[in-house]
Amino acid sequence: MRYHNLMEKIVVVKLDEIWNKFEGCKCDRCRDDIIACALNNTTPKYVVSEEGELYAKAESLNADYELELVKIVSKAIKAVSANPSHLLKV
């Protein structure tokens, strides 16, 4: 396993859990924008082994951490829904 940011997986899972509770576009571009926005507002958790990944995942099961992540992803959903980039004419 090479190094990777575990937050990418965690944010995607959280988005999948809550996305249908929000109004807005559900296209792939908006999904990617939401993930990027949420990741830009989280602290990266880079791991290099399966053991490190398991430890970081266990750490993320904390109720306070879970609530903070829901807030970050929800805020990203609202921001992208209010200004979807696929509608911008550049």
N, C-alpha and C positions, 0 to 999 in steps of 0.2 A: 504494500500500500504506500503510495506517495502521500505527501501532505495534502490536506484539503480543509476548507473551512466548513466545519460541521454545521454552522448556523444556516448554510444554504438548505440543507435537508430539513432542519428544524423549522425554518420559516415556511418552507413549502408545505410541510405537514400541517402547520397551524393555519395557513391560508386555506388549505383544503377543508379543514374543520369548520371554518367560519364564513367562507366566501358567500355561500348561498343565503346567508342572513342579511346581505347587503344588496341594495339596488345598484345597477350600473352594468356596463358592458362586460361581458365574460369572454372576450376574444383573447387569443394567445398573446397579442401585443400588450393588452392591458394587464394580463396576468404577469407577464415578464416585468412590466413597469412597476407593478405592486411589489413583486419580490425584490427588485432592485432598490426601490424606495425603502422598504422595510430593512433590508440588509444594510443600507447606508445609515440606519439609525440603531443598529445593534453593535455590540462588541464582537469582533470575530473570535471564533474558537477553532483554531487550527489544531489538527491532530495528525499524527504520523503512524499510528498503530491502531489495531482493533481494540486493544486495552484502553488506549486514550479515548477512543470514540465511546466506549461503554461508560467510562468514568464521566465524560462530559455529558452524555445523555442522562445519566443518573442525576447529575448535578442540576440538569434542566427540569427535573420533575418537581422541584420546589414550588409550592403554591404561589409565592410572591413572584418568582421568576416567570411562572406560567401567566399570571395576570399581566405582568409588564409586557410580555411578548404579545398577548392578545391586544393590548393597547397599541403597541407599535404597528402590528399588522392591520388593525382596524383603521388607524390613522392613515396608513399608506393606501388602503382601499378607498377611503373617503377622498384623499388628495387626488388619486388617479381618476376616480369616477367624476370628480368635479372638473378635471382638465385632461381628458384622455388624449394622449399624444397622437393617436392615429387620426384624429380629427383636425390636427394643426396643419396648416398649409405652409410649408417651408420653402 
